[in-house]
Amino acid sequence: MQFRRRLKPQVNINLVPMIDVVFQLVIFFMVSSTFILTPGISLIFPSSTTSEPVVMSKIVVTVVSREEVYFNKEKFEIRELDERLSAITEEERSDIKTVVLEGDRGISYSLLIEVLDLLRRNGFRAINLRTREIRG
């Protein structure tokens, strides 16, 4: 008597290991990428030999001209910037450790001091000036 075999070979692709690897790659790239808050304008920072690295803060003020001052990504004129800074609540100010002030090396010194005064009048004390490191 001859018996027929009922078992048939099962052919399937196990996708679980591939999904695990892709998920780990996505997490790796999310963790290793950097997020920049500065606007997409071209600035040439003044150089300094004594500059120190500073932890990125929640507020970056970029001065391009009197009519073009950026508060993170928002564009303002100087008089509008004062209103925006005064709108920040005391609770939000306590969360902000430092403010990064950056300006093109072609702007006037008086304009940078005017923005610095605006920041200090609105209660910000830890203000760092951003520079370009000289590599020798």
NORMOLIN-V246119 format. One line per field, one symbol per residue. ss: DSSP state (H for helix, E for strand, L for the rest). phi: phi as a letter, one per 40 degrees, with the letter a starting at -180 (. if undefined). burial: I if it has 16 or more other ideal C-beta (glycine too) atoms within 10 Angstrom, else O. A space follows every 50 residues. Layout:
ss=???
phi=???
burial=???
//
This chain:
ss=LLLLLLLLLLLLLLLHHHHHHHHHHHHHHHHHLLLLLLLLLLLLLLEELL LLLLLLLLEEEEEEELLEEEELLEEELHHHHHHHHHLLLHHHHHHLLLEE EEELLLLLHHHHHHHHHHHHHLLLLLEEELLEELLL
phi=.bcccccbccbabccccccccccccccccccccbbbccccbcbbcccacb cbcbccbcbbbbbbaccbbbbfbccbcccccccccccccccccccccbbc bbaccccccccccccccdccccgcbcbbccbbccbb
burial=OOOOOOOOOOOOOOOOOOOOOOOOOOOOOOOOOOOOOOIOOOIOOIOOOO IOOOOOIOIIIIIIOOOOIIIOOOOIOIOOIIOOIOOIOOOOOOOOOIII IIIIOOIOOOIIOOIIOIIOOIOIOOIIOIIOOOOO
//
